[in-house]
Amino acid sequence: MELTLNTQDTLLLDSAQQYLGKYMDAKHFREIRDDGDHYPKRYSPEHLAEIAKLGWIGIDIDEEYGGTGPYFKGLCLLAQQMGRYLSPTVLLSSGLLGVSAINILGTQRQKRTMLPRIAQGQLKVAFAIEESERHLKSDITTRLCRTNNSYRLQGKKTFVIDAIGADIVFVVCRDDNKNLFIVIINSTQDGVSITPLSMIDNRNYGNLSVDATISKENLLGEGIVLQKALEQILDRARIAIASEMLGAAQHLLETTLSYLKLRKQFGVNIGSFQALQHRCARMYSSLEMSQAALLAAIDTIEKRKSSSDIATLASLVKTKANDTLELISNEAIQMHGGIGMTDELDLGFYLKRAKMQVALFGDSIFHRIRYGKITLGD
């Protein structure tokens, strides 16, 4: 991405590297992991308030609603650096999923009510879509029933990102006619239960159980319009998570190369071994191709190209990011040898995070099938 950065991009990137590298790096991530009682939300409220002041949470929100955007490329640059440093924030949940849903589907009243508070870090949003271990809309069974002048929402969600500490949750559901809806619920209202979900990467996940009454004003979208909008929201998330993944991959590659230049066997640096050089070349090539795909995907969003073009490149870049991060994280562990498996090094954090990121919003099998269907017109 460095070859195409303009002045605005460079300033944002420098700011992100300075702040995240100093305050929200792997050392901070380790502190959160080791002191879960002090960080029940898996992030620091103080740092969240600071990055909100920097304008990062509202980077894809129009200035009219208190944001500093829209600037999707900037959001991806931030996600890339957060992946590099393992920085725990609510950028993906609130700044992307929540903001995208409101921007695409929200009424003027909803935008004016929620977007400024999200930008200021005062309103934290979780987006609940998954109901099984697979990422498929056909698995959505959470039910929305009309009852007189209100609605009743019943169902369960799993793997809800940043669920713990969220103020509101956007719940994807269906009515009796199988039409899709997004319903806004308050995380503390009667009939709503959110429980922590402990996963290997120590990210903030939760399970949601809901059996609550919902007013019409809490509907964000419905029917055919929502079905198209939901794919737009998820495609933006797929591109952003790919950015985060490639930031982690870049860091792992640099760390591994540095180690190969220092570690000696048989009196020479192991980086001089041709077999390892070939493996490093493969990692580098895979990373460069993935970054090229990422830039193309970001470009489709920035230039507001057709939903088909966006979907095609979103699936392409998520697949490339999945394969690249799996390759580089596995190779990083292997090339470090036994020490790579110890808790002393941060490599294990990245490997565990990679295993979860690959599954988020669709694994490579899901996206290869989706890519084929889109390109073949199925």
Protein Blocks (a to p, Z undefined) as FASTA:
>chain_A
ZZmccfklmmmmmmmmmmmmmmmcmklmmmmmmmmmlmmnopafklmmmmmmnommmmmg
cfklopabdcfklmmmmmmmmmmnopacfklmmmmmmmmmmmmmmcfklmmmmmmmmmno
paccdddfbfbfbdcfklpmbdcddehjbccdedddehiehkgopabdcdddddfkopac
dddddfkbghiacdddddfkopacddddddddddfklpgbecjllmmmmmmmmmmmmmmm
mmmmmmmmmmmmmmmmmmmmmpcgehiafklpmklmmmmmmmmmmmmmmmmmmmmmmmmm
mnopafklmmmmmmmmmmmmmmmmmmmmmmmmmmnmmmlmpmkbmklmmmmmmmmmmmgg
pafklmmmmmmmmmnoZZ
